[in-house]
């Protein structure tokens, strides 16, 4: 298919139409929104498509109701030729080096990311803009996985795209212009994962650095060496050397009314494998999704509203388990790691510090050293060097949390979102396994839960007036004190795979990932990244009625990413949602089913010059449309 600036959503091919809100509906106060269920896909055509069949029923303050069928619109694909950099046009997912020259692979093909992730739909000066992430790239144009190719690289330095949009009278968006964000001022970017809008109307994304986190001599240190090699040789072209402390921070893109932008890596918020950093409505309190095994839950409390650079305190959670049933429950306390400002940590980072400057470390037990597990199952013994408390807190955040006795036993912390009215926070734990199970001969064993490979979304109760574990007051009213899992937010594994290859119940959430809570709709939206569902789903969970509705199904193999909600832009509300790495088949799928899907995909979408299915190389940035403004 020839790329264009705007491609209609696959839902249109399945007969789903949109219903534009009437003016009377637009101007009436909304009391509630209820979503109908999109059935799980049955046919091969449905399994290969990203679509919705859901209807939103809006109840107004006067008691009247109106139905609004939803439509999924693809705004652009990674392969659309719409991205202009230095006067030349490239594919949307094209990656660039530090001088904004396009990165090419060793076969001479453009390196184009197929992994659309975090998204913010922003209204800046009355004009819509969209910032979207490209998370990683490890598939070459010839279909080979890059890390398996001798002389190539395991991952690439990554990009974000900034698109200026036009909003039609029917609420549909089209791209007016697009460019790639230049990250050379902050040393480039590594694995841009989820993201969202700040209370001060900028984009804030998570930069995951789990490749760059390992200790010299540790079993997985070769991963760090490979990542640094890619930054040095591909991004900097040998003109500069990367340091792991250049990466792994919440990263902000502030869009200007003229379409320009400013980029900030928030060193003062700490370094980790951040899925996302989400601020509460106070503009001061942020909680992070910390991806990977042996991870933590972290909180930043800023000194100044809407200005994290001014400084703040960083905390790590301590899990005090009260139950191991139904996903578990616990009381939560907070270990203070330290205080910093942006300027202070940037100065430390600019010194070129290494791990050895902050800690003495050993790969075996050593007198005077503390055993820790932070980021891997391998125990590392640490001894903090004199005067390095602040450097440890903000450059080795997870490791220092473990050193101080906070809990670093969570598995794949993902999305986080706040329910302001009810003073609750929702936190995605994609899998409950490995480090979350009871273990022997480990430095700490705070979390002791039965395995649930379908994961859980935890509800945290929030309050003010709290103190840290040293008795010092925490200056926030959004401090988590207790957590549990509501029944509708717990994954359910099957005893054996069903006929399609699903190993978890398709009528329950499996491996929750992206989260967003809409205050106006009283609805928690949940996107999956599951190795247990053949097709991942986007869900709507009404926190009042506890009703769970599947509102979109994604093309087989693709992860549901880019989830955010805009409650009012013009006369409409939007739910942003992308798909990435479609065609990532599960081992549990029947071979004959995979063969059928690949044959159909080749017929519908064709293949590139190497015979690689376009279906596997093309992924979408899009949104659900049809809702009236709800605020």
C-alpha positions in Angstrom: 0.0 0.0 0.0 1.4 3.4 -0.9 2.1 5.5 2.3 0.0 8.6 2.8 -0.3 11.3 5.4 -3.4 9.8 6.8 -4.5 6.2 6.7 -8.0 5.1 7.7 -8.2 2.7 10.7 -8.6 -1.0 10.1 -11.9 -0.8 11.9 -13.4 0.8 8.9 -12.8 -2.4 6.9 -14.9 -4.3 9.5 -17.9 -2.0 9.2 -17.4 0.2 12.2 -18.5 3.7 11.7 -18.1 6.8 13.8 -20.9 9.0 15.1 -20.0 12.6 15.5 -21.3 14.3 18.7 -24.2 16.7 18.2 -23.9 20.3 19.4 -26.5 19.6 22.1 -24.5 16.6 23.3 -21.3 18.6 23.3 -22.7 21.3 25.5 -24.3 19.1 28.2 -22.6 18.0 31.4 -21.5 14.3 31.3 -22.6 12.2 34.3 -21.1 8.8 33.3 -19.7 6.9 30.3 -20.1 3.1 29.9 -18.4 1.1 27.2 -19.8 -2.0 25.5 -17.6 -5.1 24.9 -15.7 -5.7 21.7 -15.8 -9.5 21.2 -12.5 -11.3 21.1 -11.4 -12.0 17.5 -12.4 -15.3 15.9 -11.6 -15.2 12.2 -8.1 -14.9 10.7 -9.1 -11.5 9.3 -10.0 -10.3 12.8 -6.9 -11.7 14.3 -4.7 -9.7 11.9 -6.6 -6.5 12.4 -6.6 -3.7 15.0 -10.1 -2.5 15.5 -13.0 -1.7 17.9 -16.7 -2.7 17.9 -17.4 -0.9 21.1 -20.1 1.7 21.8 -19.7 4.4 24.5 -23.1 5.1 26.2 -22.9 8.6 27.7 -25.4 9.6 30.4 -25.9 13.3 30.9 -26.7 15.3 34.0 -30.3 15.6 32.9 -30.6 11.8 32.8 -30.7 11.5 29.0 -28.3 9.0 27.2 -26.7 8.8 23.8 -24.7 6.1 22.2 -21.4 6.9 20.4 -19.8 4.1 18.3 -16.0 4.1 18.5 -13.6 4.0 15.6 -9.9 3.3 15.6 -8.0 5.6 13.3 -4.4 5.0 12.2 -2.8 8.4 12.2 0.4 7.1 10.6 2.6 4.0 10.3 6.3 3.8 11.0 6.9 3.2 7.3 4.9 6.3 6.1 7.2 8.7 4.3 6.2 11.8 6.3 9.2 12.7 8.5 11.2 15.8 7.5 14.6 16.3 8.9 17.1 18.9 7.5 15.0 19.3 4.4 14.8 15.6 3.5 11.8 13.3 3.9 12.1 9.9 5.6 9.9 7.2 7.0 8.2 8.1 10.3 10.3 5.5 12.3 13.6 6.4 10.8 16.4 6.6 13.4 19.2 9.2 13.4 22.7 9.7 14.7 23.9 12.6 16.9 24.2 14.9 13.8 20.7 13.9 12.7 22.0 11.9 9.8 19.9 8.8 9.0 21.2 5.5 10.4 21.7 2.8 7.8 22.3 -0.9 8.5 25.3 -2.8 7.0 23.1 -3.9 4.0 22.6 -0.2 3.2 19.0 -0.2 4.3 17.4 2.5 6.5 17.1 1.6 10.2 13.4 2.1 10.8 11.9 1.3 14.2 8.8 -0.9 14.3 8.0 -0.1 17.9 5.7 2.9 18.5 5.2 3.4 22.2 4.5 6.4 24.5 2.3 9.1 23.2 1.1 12.5 24.2 -1.6 14.4 22.4 -1.1 18.1 23.3 -3.0 21.3 22.8 -0.4 24.0 22.5 -1.6 27.5 21.8 -4.9 26.1 20.5 -3.2 23.7 18.1 -2.9 19.9 18.4 0.5 18.3 18.5 1.5 14.7 19.0 4.8 13.4 20.5 5.3 9.7 20.1 8.2 7.3 21.1 10.0 4.7 19.2 11.0 2.2 21.8 13.7 0.0 20.3 14.7 -1.6 17.0 16.2 -5.0 16.6 14.8 -6.3 13.3 16.7 -5.4 10.1 14.9 -4.8 6.8 16.0 -8.3 5.7 14.1 -9.8 8.7 17.1 -10.8 10.7 17.2 -10.1 14.4 20.1 -7.6 14.8 21.6 -9.2 17.9 22.1 -12.5 16.0 24.0 -10.9 13.1 27.8 -10.8 13.5 29.2 -7.3 13.5 25.8 -5.7 14.1 24.2 -4.2 17.3 21.7 -5.6 19.8 19.7 -2.3 19.9 19.8 1.2 18.3 19.8 4.7 19.8 16.2 5.8 19.7 14.0 8.7 18.6 10.8 10.4 19.3 8.6 12.1 16.6 6.9 15.4 16.9 3.8 15.8 14.6 1.8 19.0 14.0 -1.8 17.9 13.5 -5.0 19.2 11.9 -8.3 18.3 13.5 -11.3 17.9 11.2 -14.9 18.9 12.0 -15.6 15.2 12.6 -12.8 14.9 15.1 -10.4 13.1 12.8 -6.8 14.1 12.8 -4.3 14.2 10.0 -0.6 15.0 10.0 0.4 18.5 8.7 4.1 18.0 9.3 6.4 15.8 11.3 10.0 15.8 12.4 12.3 13.7 14.6 13.3 15.2 18.0 17.0 15.9 18.2 18.4 14.5 21.5 22.1 15.3 20.8 22.0 18.0 23.6 21.4 15.3 26.2 23.6 12.5 24.8 21.0 10.7 22.7 18.3 8.4 23.9 18.1 4.7 24.9 14.8 2.7 24.8 12.0 5.2 25.0 9.1 3.3 26.6 5.8 4.7 27.8 5.0 8.4 28.3 2.3 10.9 28.9 1.3 14.5 29.5 2.4 16.4 32.6 0.1 18.7 34.6 2.0 21.6 33.0 1.2 20.4 29.4 4.4 18.9 28.3 5.4 15.3 27.3 7.2 13.2 29.8 8.5 9.8 28.8 10.4 6.9 30.4 13.9 6.1 29.2 14.6 2.4 30.1 18.3 1.7 30.6 18.1 -2.0 31.7 20.7 -2.8 29.1 23.2 -0.4 30.6 22.7 -1.3 34.3 25.0 -4.2 34.9 28.1 -4.3 36.9 31.5 -5.2 35.3 32.1 -8.9 35.8 28.3 -9.6 36.3 27.0 -12.3 34.0 24.9 -9.9 32.0 27.5 -7.2 31.7 28.0 -8.1 28.0 24.6 -6.5 27.5 25.9 -3.2 28.8 29.0 -3.5 26.7 26.8 -4.0 23.6 24.6 -1.0 24.4 27.5 1.3 24.9 29.1 0.0 21.7 25.9 1.0 19.8 25.9 4.5 21.2 29.6 5.0 20.6 29.8 3.6 17.1 26.3 4.2 15.7 25.1 7.4 17.4 28.4 9.3 18.1 30.3 7.7 15.2 33.4 7.4 17.4 33.5 11.1 18.2 32.4 10.7 21.8 32.1 7.9 24.3 28.8 7.1 26.1 28.5 6.6 29.9 25.7 4.5 31.4 24.9 7.5 33.6 23.9 9.4 30.4 20.7 7.3 30.2 17.8 6.1 32.2 16.0 9.3 33.2 12.5 10.7 32.8 12.8 12.7 29.7 10.6 15.8 28.9 9.7 17.3 25.5 8.1 20.7 25.8 6.4 21.7 22.6 6.3 25.5 21.8 3.4 27.3 20.0 5.5 27.7 16.9 6.2 23.9 16.7 9.6 24.1 18.2 10.6 22.2 21.3 12.9 21.9 24.3 14.3 18.6 25.6 15.2 17.9 29.3 16.5 14.7 30.9 15.4 15.0 34.5 18.6 13.9 36.3 17.1 15.1 39.6 14.4 12.4 39.4 16.8 9.5 39.5 18.1 6.9 37.1 16.4 3.5 36.5 14.6 1.3 34.0 11.7 3.7 33.8 8.6 2.6 31.9 7.0 5.9 32.7 7.1 8.7 35.3 3.6 9.9 36.0 2.9 13.1 37.9 -0.2 13.5 40.1 -2.3 16.6 39.7 -0.3 18.5 42.3 2.5 18.8 39.8 5.0 17.7 42.4 4.5 14.0 43.2 5.6 11.5 40.6 5.6 7.7 40.7 7.6 5.6 38.3 7.0 2.2 36.6 10.3 0.4 37.0 10.6 -2.4 34.4 12.5 -5.7 34.8 13.0 -8.2 37.5 14.2 -7.2 41.0 12.9 -3.7 40.5 11.4 -1.2 42.9 8.6 1.4 43.2 9.9 4.9 43.4 8.4 8.3 44.2 9.7 11.8 43.6 8.3 14.8 45.6 9.3 18.1 44.1 10.0 21.3 46.0 8.1 23.4 43.5 4.9 22.8 41.6 5.3 22.0 37.9 9.1 22.5 38.1 10.9 19.3 38.9 14.3 20.8 37.9 14.0 23.0 41.1 14.7 19.9 43.1 13.0 17.4 45.3 13.2 14.3 47.5 13.4 10.8 46.0 11.9 7.8 47.9 11.7 4.0 47.4 8.8 1.8 48.6 9.1 -0.8 51.4 6.6 -3.7 50.9 5.2 -5.0 54.2 3.1 -8.0 53.1 -0.3 -8.6 54.8 -1.7 -11.3 52.5 -0.5 -13.6 49.7 -4.0 -14.2 48.3 -5.5 -12.8 45.0 -2.3 -11.0 44.0 -1.3 -10.1 47.5 -1.8 -7.1 49.8 0.7 -5.0 51.7 1.2 -1.9 53.8 3.7 0.5 52.2 6.3 2.7 53.8 8.9 4.9 52.1 12.6 5.0 52.4 14.1 8.4 51.6 17.0 8.1 49.2 18.1 11.7 49.0 17.4 15.3 47.8 18.8 16.9 44.7 18.3 19.6 42.1 18.7 19.2 38.4 21.9 21.3 38.4 23.5 19.2 41.2 23.0 15.8 39.5 23.8 17.1 36.0 27.1 18.3 37.4 27.8 14.8 38.9 26.8 13.2 35.6 29.0 15.6 33.6 32.1 14.5 35.7 31.9 11.1 34.0 31.5 9.2 37.2 31.5 5.4 37.1 30.0 2.8 39.4 33.4 2.4 41.0 33.5 6.0 42.0 30.3 5.6 44.0 30.5 2.1 45.4 33.1 -0.5 46.2 31.5 -3.7 44.8 32.2 -7.4 44.9 30.6 -10.4 43.1 31.0 -12.5 46.3 30.5 -12.0 50.0 32.9 -9.6 51.5 33.2 -8.2 55.1 31.7 -4.8 55.5 29.7 -5.0 52.2 25.9 -5.3 51.9 24.4 -8.0 49.6 21.8 -6.6 47.1 19.8 -7.7 44.2 18.8 -4.9 42.0 18.0 -5.4 38.3 19.1 -9.1 38.1 19.0 -12.3 40.0 22.7 -12.1 40.7 23.7 -10.8 44.2 26.1 -7.9 44.2 27.9 -6.9 47.4 28.2 -3.1 47.9 30.0 -0.6 50.2 29.2 3.1 49.7 32.2 5.3 49.4 32.4 8.3 51.7 30.4 11.4 50.6 28.7 9.6 47.7 25.2 9.4 49.1 23.7 11.8 46.6 25.4 10.3 43.6 24.2 6.8 44.7 20.6 8.0 45.2 20.2 9.6 41.8 22.7 7.8 39.5 22.3 4.3 41.1 18.7 4.7 42.3 17.6 1.1 42.3 20.9 -0.2 43.7 21.0 2.4 46.5 17.3 1.6 47.3 18.3 -2.1 47.9 21.4 -1.0 49.8 19.2 1.1 52.2 16.6 -1.7 52.7 13.8 -0.7 50.4 12.1 -3.4 48.4 13.6 -4.3 45.0 11.8 -7.6 44.4 9.0 -6.6 41.9 8.8 -8.0 38.4 8.2 -5.7 35.5 6.6 -2.7 37.0 4.9 -1.0 34.0 2.3 1.8 33.8 1.1 4.0 36.7 -1.8 6.5 36.9 -3.6 8.5 39.6 -7.3 8.6 40.6 -7.4 12.1 42.2 -11.0 12.1 43.4 -10.7 8.8 45.2 -7.1 9.3 46.3 -5.9 6.1 44.7 -3.1 5.1 42.4 -3.0 2.1 40.0 0.2 0.3 39.2 0.8 -2.4 36.6 2.8 -5.4 37.5 3.0 -7.2 34.2 4.0 -10.6 35.7 3.9 -11.8 39.3 6.8 -14.3 39.2 10.5 -14.8 39.8 11.6 -12.1 42.3 8.0 -11.7 43.6 7.9 -15.3 44.8 9.2 -16.6 48.1 12.9 -17.3 47.7 15.8 -18.8 49.7 19.3 -17.5 50.2 18.5 -14.0 49.0 19.4 -10.6 50.5 15.8 -9.8 51.2 12.4 -11.5 50.8 9.7 -8.9 51.4 7.5 -10.1 48.6 6.3 -13.7 48.9 3.5 -14.3 46.4 2.2 -17.3 44.4 3.2 -17.1 40.8 0.7 -15.5 38.3 2.2 -15.2 34.8 -0.8 -13.2 33.7 0.1 -10.4 36.2 -2.0 -7.9 38.1 -2.9 -4.2 38.4 -2.5 -3.1 42.0 -4.6 -0.4 43.7 -2.7 1.8 46.1 -4.5 4.0 48.7 -3.0 7.5 49.0 -2.9 10.0 51.8 -1.1 13.0 53.2 0.5 13.4 56.6 2.9 10.5 56.1 6.5 10.1 57.3 9.4 8.2 55.8 11.1 5.3 57.6 13.4 7.7 59.4 10.4 9.7 60.8 10.7 12.7 58.5 7.5 14.2 57.0 6.8 13.5 53.3 5.5 16.8 51.8 2.8 15.2 49.6 -0.9 14.2 49.8 -0.3 11.4 47.2 1.7 9.0 49.4 0.8 5.3 49.0 0.1 3.6 52.3 -1.6 0.3 51.4 -2.0 -1.9 48.3 -4.2 -4.7 47.0 -5.7 -6.1 43.8 -9.3 -5.8 42.9 -10.8 -9.1 41.5 -11.4 -7.6 38.0 -7.8 -6.4 37.7 -6.1 -9.8 38.3 -4.9 -12.0 35.4 -6.2 -15.5 35.0 -4.0 -18.2 33.5 -5.5 -21.3 31.9 -4.6 -24.8 32.7 -3.7 -25.4 29.1 -3.8 -23.3 25.9 -7.1 -22.9 24.1 -7.7 -23.6 20.4 -6.1 -20.2 19.3 -3.1 -20.6 21.6 -4.2 -18.3 24.4 -2.7 -19.4 27.7 -4.7 -16.8 29.7 -8.4 -16.2 29.9 -9.3 -13.9 27.0 -12.2 -12.4 29.1 -9.7 -11.1 31.7 -6.8 -8.8 31.6 -3.4 -10.5 31.0 -0.1 -8.8 31.5 -1.3 -5.3 32.2 1.1 -2.7 30.8 -0.1 0.8 29.8 -2.5 2.5 32.3 -4.5 5.7 32.2 -7.2 6.9 34.5 -9.9 9.3 33.3 -11.4 11.3 36.1 -14.4 12.4 34.0 -15.3 8.9 32.9 -14.3 7.3 36.2 -12.6 4.7 34.1 -9.3 3.0 34.3 -8.0 2.2 30.8 -5.6 -0.8 30.5 -3.4 -1.8 27.6 -1.8 -5.3 27.5 1.6 -6.6 26.6 1.0 -10.2 26.9 2.8 -13.4 26.0 -0.4 -15.2 27.1 -2.9 -13.6 24.7 -2.5 -14.1 21.0 -4.2 -10.8 20.4 -3.6 -8.1 23.1 -6.5 -6.0 24.2 -7.3 -2.5 25.4 -9.7 -2.5 28.3 -11.9 -0.1 30.1 -12.6 -0.7 33.9 -15.2 1.4 35.6 -14.0 1.9 39.1 -17.5 2.5 40.5 -19.4 -0.3 38.9 -16.4 -2.7 38.5 -17.5 -3.4 34.9 -14.6 -4.6 32.7 -15.0 -4.0 28.9 -12.7 -4.9 26.1 -12.8 -1.8 23.9 -10.2 -2.7 21.3 -8.4 -5.8 20.0 -4.9 -5.4 18.4 -3.4 -7.3 15.5 -1.9 -10.6 16.5 1.4 -10.4 18.3 1.3 -6.6 18.9 1.5 -4.9 22.2 -1.0 -2.2 23.2 1.1 1.0 23.7 0.8 4.7 23.7 -2.3 4.8 26.0 -3.4 8.2 27.1 -6.8 9.9 27.3 -7.6 13.5 26.3 -11.0 14.3 27.8 -11.6 17.5 25.8 -9.9 18.7 22.6 -12.4 20.8 20.6 -15.7 19.0 20.9 -14.2 15.6 21.3 -12.4 13.2 23.7 -9.7 10.8 22.5 -8.0 7.6 23.6 -4.6 7.3 22.1 -3.4 3.8 21.4 -0.6 2.3 19.2 0.5 -1.2 18.3 4.0 -2.4 18.1 5.8 -5.6 17.0 2.7 -7.2 15.4 3.4 -10.7 14.0 5.3 -11.6 17.1 3.7 -15.1 17.2 3.4 -17.1 20.4 5.0 -20.5 20.9 1.6 -21.7 22.1 -0.2 -20.9 18.8 -0.9 -23.9 16.5 1.6 -24.0 13.6 -1.3 -24.3 11.0 -2.8 -21.1 12.4 0.5 -19.2 12.1 0.9 -20.5 8.5 -2.7 -19.2 7.7 -2.1 -15.8 9.3 1.2 -15.3 7.4 -0.3 -16.3 4.1 -3.3 -13.9 4.6 -0.9 -11.1 5.8 1.2 -11.5 2.6 -1.9 -11.4 0.4 -3.3 -8.3 2.2 -0.1 -6.3 2.9 2.6 -7.8 0.8 6.3 -8.2 1.5 9.4 -6.1 1.1 12.3 -6.7 -1.3 13.7 -9.4 1.0 10.3 -11.2 1.2 9.7 -10.1 4.8 6.0 -9.5 5.5 5.1 -5.8 5.6 2.7 -6.8 8.3 5.7 -7.6 10.6 7.5 -4.4 9.7 4.6 -1.9 9.8 3.1 -0.7 13.1 0.6 2.0 13.8 0.3 5.2 15.8 -3.4 5.9 16.3 -6.4 6.7 18.5 -10.0 5.9 19.3 -12.4 8.5 18.1 -16.2 9.0 18.4 -16.4 10.2 22.0 -17.8 13.7 22.8 -15.8 15.9 25.1 -16.4 14.8 28.6 -15.1 17.8 30.5 
